[in-house]
């Protein structure tokens, strides 16, 4: 019996440390490849880490950096966006995303409305869980303000409870709205990034037959909003086309092979 226990302990001592070393060496190899300007190898290793160990905001950030250094702004923007979906407070990813967006070819017009864009911009700075925590904290303080107003016999304290309660109620509602917006942002799959150097959009879900069916030309890195999709068959190949909104004034169909969904 003792020999069996010793045998199991020996196996654990041999194989478990090797598994840990493998995981560590994979990350170290990826970081080393990036530091050595071997960005293609770094990308391959980071993708392998994502497949074997799972994703994270920092991993997507590293992937985005690797793609950008290879001259692939579309893939870089894709992974910066994915990094922010997992952690909206990743300031490095946000700063790099703004930088890469400033260097792409296309400059779409206005998107959405000013108020909704402002709300989204503020809400998506933090995760839905953080906003929910703020809302809960405001609600607890609101109950305290109500109790202060009802049970206090001191007039200034009652006024504090009354007016403070209204402020806390407003903050609680706003925080809940922001939590909903942030959660929807982190879980949505209705935006995509053009990953081809350039792609021609069509007025119908098919390759344009003539100039009358050509809608516009988009270049790598442009973000679009997906409104609808349809699968078409060309010979024996099924091609998916997406009805996308580029900005408030432009909407057209794009070949699914030209984009990657965030």
PyMOL commands that set and color helices and strands:
alter all, ss='L'
color gray80, all
select helices_A, chain A and resi 2-35+39-53+57-69+73-86+91-101+114-123+128-151+155-187+211-213+256-258
alter helices_A, ss='H'
color red, helices_A
select strands_A, chain A and resi 191-194+198-202+214-219+223-234+237-247+250-255+259-261
alter strands_A, ss='S'
color yellow, strands_A
deselect
rebuild
show_as cartoon
